[in-house]
Amino acid sequence: MQIAHNCVIGEDTVISGQAGVAGSSTVGDDCILAGQVGIASHVNIGNKVILLAQSGVTKSLKPGYYFGTPAKELKSAHKLEAHLRNLPNYSDRIKELEKEIKELKEQLNKKL
């Protein structure tokens, strides 16, 4: 764990191994910083913030659960991760739809 200069860490806050808080940042009360969390300088983390492992914080956060780099609210992060895993399927489906549209346009132009 590394805590830089001018940092304020609130009461009952837990900071796990390999986490780091850059200079002049504030972490509120009752927070949890899981392993390998990084907080940029001059960031304010509110009370009751939970940062899941390997999250990177680049802006101030309000109470809640966060994950990812840059840290996002957990629900949003899970949705984004699911969409990223499905990008190849989305790409294939878009190609199929573009082909169908092209064929339909050609059929329509023949009738006109």
PyRosetta script that sets phi, psi and omega in degrees:
from pyrosetta import init, pose_from_sequence

init()
pose = pose_from_sequence("MQIAHNCVIGEDTVISGQAGVAGSSTVGDDCILAGQVGIASHVNIGNKVILLAQSGVTKSLKPGYYFGTPAKELKSAHKLEAHLRNLPNYSDRIKELEKEIKELKEQLNKKL")
pose.set_psi(1, 138.3)
pose.set_omega(1, 178.8)
pose.set_phi(2, -130.0)
pose.set_psi(2, 122.7)
pose.set_omega(2, 175.5)
pose.set_phi(3, -120.1)
pose.set_psi(3, 120.4)
pose.set_omega(3, -174.3)
pose.set_phi(4, -82.8)
pose.set_psi(4, -175.3)
pose.set_omega(4, -177.7)
pose.set_phi(5, -63.9)
pose.set_psi(5, 150.8)
pose.set_omega(5, 172.4)
pose.set_phi(6, 63.7)
pose.set_psi(6, 18.0)
pose.set_omega(6, -179.8)
pose.set_phi(7, -86.6)
pose.set_psi(7, 149.6)
pose.set_omega(7, 174.4)
pose.set_phi(8, -122.3)
pose.set_psi(8, 125.2)
pose.set_omega(8, 179.0)
pose.set_phi(9, -114.5)
pose.set_psi(9, 125.9)
pose.set_omega(9, -176.6)
pose.set_phi(10, -73.0)
pose.set_psi(10, 172.4)
pose.set_omega(10, 179.8)
pose.set_phi(11, -70.0)
pose.set_psi(11, 149.5)
pose.set_omega(11, 176.4)
pose.set_phi(12, 56.4)
pose.set_psi(12, 30.6)
pose.set_omega(12, 176.4)
pose.set_phi(13, -98.4)
pose.set_psi(13, 136.4)
pose.set_omega(13, -178.8)
pose.set_phi(14, -110.4)
pose.set_psi(14, 130.1)
pose.set_omega(14, 177.7)
pose.set_phi(15, -123.2)
pose.set_psi(15, 117.9)
pose.set_omega(15, -177.4)
pose.set_phi(16, -82.1)
pose.set_psi(16, 172.8)
pose.set_omega(16, -178.6)
pose.set_phi(17, -61.0)
pose.set_psi(17, 151.1)
pose.set_omega(17, 178.3)
pose.set_phi(18, 62.7)
pose.set_psi(18, 19.7)
pose.set_omega(18, 174.9)
pose.set_phi(19, -93.3)
pose.set_psi(19, 155.5)
pose.set_omega(19, 179.8)
pose.set_phi(20, -144.1)
pose.set_psi(20, 141.2)
pose.set_omega(20, 177.8)
pose.set_phi(21, -122.0)
pose.set_psi(21, 118.3)
pose.set_omega(21, -177.4)
pose.set_phi(22, -77.6)
pose.set_psi(22, 167.8)
pose.set_omega(22, -172.6)
pose.set_phi(23, -53.9)
pose.set_psi(23, 143.5)
pose.set_omega(23, 174.8)
pose.set_phi(24, 61.1)
pose.set_psi(24, 27.1)
pose.set_omega(24, 176.1)
pose.set_phi(25, -98.5)
pose.set_psi(25, 156.8)
pose.set_omega(25, 179.4)
pose.set_phi(26, -124.5)
pose.set_psi(26, 132.8)
pose.set_omega(26, 174.7)
pose.set_phi(27, -117.8)
pose.set_psi(27, 126.8)
pose.set_omega(27, -174.9)
pose.set_phi(28, -73.7)
pose.set_psi(28, -170.5)
pose.set_omega(28, 179.2)
pose.set_phi(29, -78.2)
pose.set_psi(29, 152.9)
pose.set_omega(29, 173.1)
pose.set_phi(30, 57.4)
pose.set_psi(30, 38.3)
pose.set_omega(30, 178.7)
pose.set_phi(31, -100.3)
pose.set_psi(31, 159.5)
pose.set_omega(31, 173.0)
pose.set_phi(32, -129.6)
pose.set_psi(32, 123.8)
pose.set_omega(32, 173.7)
pose.set_phi(33, -112.0)
pose.set_psi(33, 107.3)
pose.set_omega(33, -178.3)
pose.set_phi(34, -72.2)
pose.set_psi(34, 177.9)
pose.set_omega(34, -176.9)
pose.set_phi(35, -57.8)
pose.set_psi(35, 140.4)
pose.set_omega(35, 176.2)
pose.set_phi(36, 63.3)
pose.set_psi(36, 24.0)
pose.set_omega(36, 173.7)
pose.set_phi(37, -76.8)
pose.set_psi(37, 139.4)
pose.set_omega(37, 176.5)
pose.set_phi(38, -124.4)
pose.set_psi(38, 134.3)
pose.set_omega(38, 179.0)
pose.set_phi(39, -119.9)
pose.set_psi(39, 125.6)
pose.set_omega(39, 180.0)
pose.set_phi(40, -70.2)
pose.set_psi(40, 167.4)
pose.set_omega(40, -178.4)
pose.set_phi(41, -70.6)
pose.set_psi(41, 152.5)
pose.set_omega(41, 176.0)
pose.set_phi(42, 60.6)
pose.set_psi(42, 35.2)
pose.set_omega(42, 179.2)
pose.set_phi(43, -108.9)
pose.set_psi(43, 141.5)
pose.set_omega(43, 177.2)
pose.set_phi(44, -110.8)
pose.set_psi(44, 118.2)
pose.set_omega(44, 177.0)
pose.set_phi(45, -100.0)
pose.set_psi(45, 122.1)
pose.set_omega(45, -177.9)
pose.set_phi(46, -69.6)
pose.set_psi(46, 178.7)
pose.set_omega(46, 176.1)
pose.set_phi(47, -68.4)
pose.set_psi(47, 150.8)
pose.set_omega(47, 174.4)
pose.set_phi(48, 58.0)
pose.set_psi(48, 41.2)
pose.set_omega(48, 174.3)
pose.set_phi(49, -98.4)
pose.set_psi(49, 132.9)
pose.set_omega(49, 176.8)
pose.set_phi(50, -116.9)
pose.set_psi(50, 118.9)
pose.set_omega(50, 179.6)
pose.set_phi(51, -107.9)
pose.set_psi(51, 116.2)
pose.set_omega(51, -179.2)
pose.set_phi(52, -74.2)
pose.set_psi(52, 164.1)
pose.set_omega(52, -172.8)
pose.set_phi(53, -51.2)
pose.set_psi(53, 141.1)
pose.set_omega(53, 175.7)
pose.set_phi(54, 64.3)
pose.set_psi(54, 20.6)
pose.set_omega(54, 177.1)
pose.set_phi(55, -77.8)
pose.set_psi(55, 144.5)
pose.set_omega(55, 177.6)
pose.set_phi(56, -117.3)
pose.set_psi(56, 118.6)
pose.set_omega(56, -175.5)
pose.set_phi(57, -101.4)
pose.set_psi(57, 120.7)
pose.set_omega(57, -178.8)
pose.set_phi(58, -115.2)
pose.set_psi(58, -6.4)
pose.set_omega(58, 179.5)
pose.set_phi(59, -145.7)
pose.set_psi(59, 164.7)
pose.set_omega(59, -178.7)
pose.set_phi(60, -64.1)
pose.set_psi(60, 147.9)
pose.set_omega(60, -176.5)
pose.set_phi(61, -127.0)
pose.set_psi(61, 145.0)
pose.set_omega(61, 174.1)
pose.set_phi(62, -92.3)
pose.set_psi(62, 170.3)
pose.set_omega(62, 179.7)
pose.set_phi(63, -53.7)
pose.set_psi(63, 140.9)
pose.set_omega(63, 178.1)
pose.set_phi(64, 149.1)
pose.set_psi(64, -175.7)
pose.set_omega(64, 179.1)
pose.set_phi(65, -101.9)
pose.set_psi(65, 136.2)
pose.set_omega(65, -177.6)
pose.set_phi(66, -135.1)
pose.set_psi(66, 153.8)
pose.set_omega(66, -178.5)
pose.set_phi(67, -154.9)
pose.set_psi(67, 148.2)
pose.set_omega(67, 171.6)
pose.set_phi(68, 98.1)
pose.set_psi(68, 178.7)
pose.set_omega(68, 177.6)
pose.set_phi(69, -132.9)
pose.set_psi(69, 115.9)
pose.set_omega(69, -6.0)
pose.set_phi(70, -67.9)
pose.set_psi(70, 153.7)
pose.set_omega(70, -176.6)
pose.set_phi(71, -59.2)
pose.set_psi(71, 132.2)
pose.set_omega(71, 178.9)
pose.set_phi(72, -126.7)
pose.set_psi(72, 156.1)
pose.set_omega(72, 175.5)
pose.set_phi(73, -55.4)
pose.set_psi(73, 141.9)
pose.set_omega(73, -171.0)
pose.set_phi(74, -55.1)
pose.set_psi(74, -44.9)
pose.set_omega(74, -178.6)
pose.set_phi(75, -61.4)
pose.set_psi(75, -45.2)
pose.set_omega(75, 177.9)
pose.set_phi(76, -64.1)
pose.set_psi(76, -41.1)
pose.set_omega(76, -179.4)
pose.set_phi(77, -62.0)
pose.set_psi(77, -42.0)
pose.set_omega(77, 178.9)
pose.set_phi(78, -64.0)
pose.set_psi(78, -41.4)
pose.set_omega(78, 177.9)
pose.set_phi(79, -62.8)
pose.set_psi(79, -44.6)
pose.set_omega(79, 179.8)
pose.set_phi(80, -63.0)
pose.set_psi(80, -42.6)
pose.set_omega(80, 178.8)
pose.set_phi(81, -61.6)
pose.set_psi(81, -40.6)
pose.set_omega(81, 178.7)
pose.set_phi(82, -63.7)
pose.set_psi(82, -43.1)
pose.set_omega(82, 178.8)
pose.set_phi(83, -65.9)
pose.set_psi(83, -39.5)
pose.set_omega(83, 178.2)
pose.set_phi(84, -61.1)
pose.set_psi(84, -41.2)
pose.set_omega(84, 178.2)
pose.set_phi(85, -63.7)
pose.set_psi(85, -27.8)
pose.set_omega(85, -177.0)
pose.set_phi(86, -96.1)
pose.set_psi(86, 3.7)
pose.set_omega(86, -178.3)
pose.set_phi(87, -53.7)
pose.set_psi(87, -43.6)
pose.set_omega(87, 178.5)
pose.set_phi(88, -59.2)
pose.set_psi(88, -39.6)
pose.set_omega(88, 178.0)
pose.set_phi(89, -66.4)
pose.set_psi(89, -41.4)
pose.set_omega(89, 178.5)
pose.set_phi(90, -61.2)
pose.set_psi(90, -43.7)
pose.set_omega(90, -179.4)
pose.set_phi(91, -60.5)
pose.set_psi(91, -46.1)
pose.set_omega(91, 179.0)
pose.set_phi(92, -61.7)
pose.set_psi(92, -43.2)
pose.set_omega(92, -178.7)
pose.set_phi(93, -65.3)
pose.set_psi(93, -39.3)
pose.set_omega(93, 178.1)
pose.set_phi(94, -63.3)
pose.set_psi(94, -41.8)
pose.set_omega(94, 178.1)
pose.set_phi(95, -61.7)
pose.set_psi(95, -42.5)
pose.set_omega(95, 178.0)
pose.set_phi(96, -62.2)
pose.set_psi(96, -45.1)
pose.set_omega(96, -179.2)
pose.set_phi(97, -65.1)
pose.set_psi(97, -39.4)
pose.set_omega(97, 177.1)
pose.set_phi(98, -62.2)
pose.set_psi(98, -40.1)
pose.set_omega(98, 178.7)
pose.set_phi(99, -64.2)
pose.set_psi(99, -44.0)
pose.set_omega(99, 178.0)
pose.set_phi(100, -61.7)
pose.set_psi(100, -42.4)
pose.set_omega(100, 179.5)
pose.set_phi(101, -62.9)
pose.set_psi(101, -43.2)
pose.set_omega(101, 179.6)
pose.set_phi(102, -60.5)
pose.set_psi(102, -45.4)
pose.set_omega(102, 179.6)
pose.set_phi(103, -63.5)
pose.set_psi(103, -42.2)
pose.set_omega(103, 179.1)
pose.set_phi(104, -64.6)
pose.set_psi(104, -40.0)
pose.set_omega(104, 177.8)
pose.set_phi(105, -63.5)
pose.set_psi(105, -42.0)
pose.set_omega(105, 179.2)
pose.set_phi(106, -63.1)
pose.set_psi(106, -41.7)
pose.set_omega(106, 177.9)
pose.set_phi(107, -64.3)
pose.set_psi(107, -40.9)
pose.set_omega(107, 179.9)
pose.set_phi(108, -65.5)
pose.set_psi(108, -42.0)
pose.set_omega(108, -179.7)
pose.set_phi(109, -65.8)
pose.set_psi(109, -33.7)
pose.set_omega(109, 178.0)
pose.set_phi(110, -65.3)
pose.set_psi(110, -36.0)
pose.set_omega(110, -179.3)
pose.set_phi(111, -74.6)
pose.set_psi(111, -24.2)
pose.set_omega(111, -179.0)
pose.set_phi(112, -84.4)
pose.dump_pdb("model.pdb")
